Amino acid sequence: MSPFWLPFTANRAFKASPRLFAGAEGMHYITPDGRRILDTIAGLWCVNAGHAQRPIVEAIQAQAARLDFVSSFQMSHAGGFELAGRLTAIAPAGIEHVFFTNSGSESVDTALKIARGYHRARGHAERLKLIGRAKSYHGVGLGGLSVAGIPRHKLPFGPLLADVDHLALPYDPKVSAFSRGQSDPPVDYAQELAALIALHDPSTIAAVIVEPITGSGGVYPPPKGYLERLRQLCTQHGILLIFDEVITGFGRVGAAFASERLGVTPDIITCAKGMTNGAVPMGGVLVSGDVYDAYMDGPEGQIELPHGYTYSAHPLACAAGLATLDVYRDQGIFEQAAAIEGFWEEAMHSLKDARHVVDIRNIGVLAAVELAPREGTAGARGAAVNKATFDRDMLVRNAGDILLFSPPLIISRGEIEHIVDTVRAVLADID
């Protein structure tokens, strides 16, 4: 038995029949025996510009030869400052500072700490409560697990953080199934936040954290007006609004951030994944000027935020991040995503009449195809599709019986058609 303990993997089953890759290029992974596997999930929601982009590879190689590592504790390097400036330049207006992490999980836990510390710095240490949402995924840190809303991830590790509550998912399949993009809500889902604020007393609440578009939980775009109402309520009651954009950042919905696409600016944005095109682990917490300034009121010589990581603003990660932003700009990646979104939507929804399909949801170059579960074995049908598509040289991710699609944004119309045709054929064959 191999000593490698794989994450989020049935290790004994995997090691009996391992799925290994030896290379990657563009839209494809390459197996050790030379099979080219079409990647429909951009690695893991992160390889937005496609695999093995030469400018990114070369930037990492050059940086490794020049400066392999320097801490950002009381020192740093020019790349960190340059990348922070490039990120705030494409962020929504008012987002003015970046704290670097190494992953989305670290970004979320950092954002939660910043939110609580912000209120303490302003003399409101009683503001501790955090509000998340059902079906949300916020990484695997203790804070992220606490505010997340996927029970199977939380149950083995409780009790988690106290002072946490959750909103319901703003989606009703009885009225919104097969909706395209943002649906017209049958009710004001955000009114639930108003009720929680009244229940807990707004003076006790530090932050509300949501994915602007639910990702791993099943690709649920926000109903029209929902995020706007969350923003209004948080502003009214002095609560920070955090958008987890680890999945939706860097072109996934045709803009640098979903907050730009959806027209709602939070106080804090978490990001990772597409930040370096997946080439080097990196994450970030983008904060408003007001949040940052609250930390800067004490004595000039004090450490304002006693928090950080050995690899914050790692030189290789910064080099990858800068090169990735260049690729997005020079190759028009965000524009490509916006241009193909309509074709992507029509193609995905053409599966409405496919066998076993009970719902389809999409926005940007994201989609979920939900399958009816087999009686008594929830998730088995989704797992069967995962295996059958891989046998046909295509990598598909399933969350239970929900098939999740987030391909590299360089995808062609022909590749989209191939994805749909393959999924339709597989669904026709499996029970």
Protein Blocks (a to p, Z undefined) as FASTA:
>chain_A
ZZbdcehiafklmmmmccddfbdehjbccdfkopacddfkgonopamnoghifklmmmmm
mmmmmombdcfehiacfklmmmmmmmmmmmcehiabdcddfbfklmmmmmmmmmmmmmmm
nopaklmbccddehiaebjbfklmmmmccfklmmmmmccdehiacddddddfklmgoiah
jaddfbdfklmmmmmmmmnopmlpfbdcddfbacklnopaddehklmmmmmmmmmnopac
dddfklmgghlnopabfklmnopacfbdcdefjlnnomagcddddddfklmmmmmmmcfk
bcfbgcddfkgoifklmmmmmmmmmmmmmnommmmmmmmmmmmmmmmmmmmmpghiabdc
dehjbddddddddehiahklmmmmmmmmmmnopacddehjaccddddfkbcfklmmmmmm
mmmmmmmmpZZ
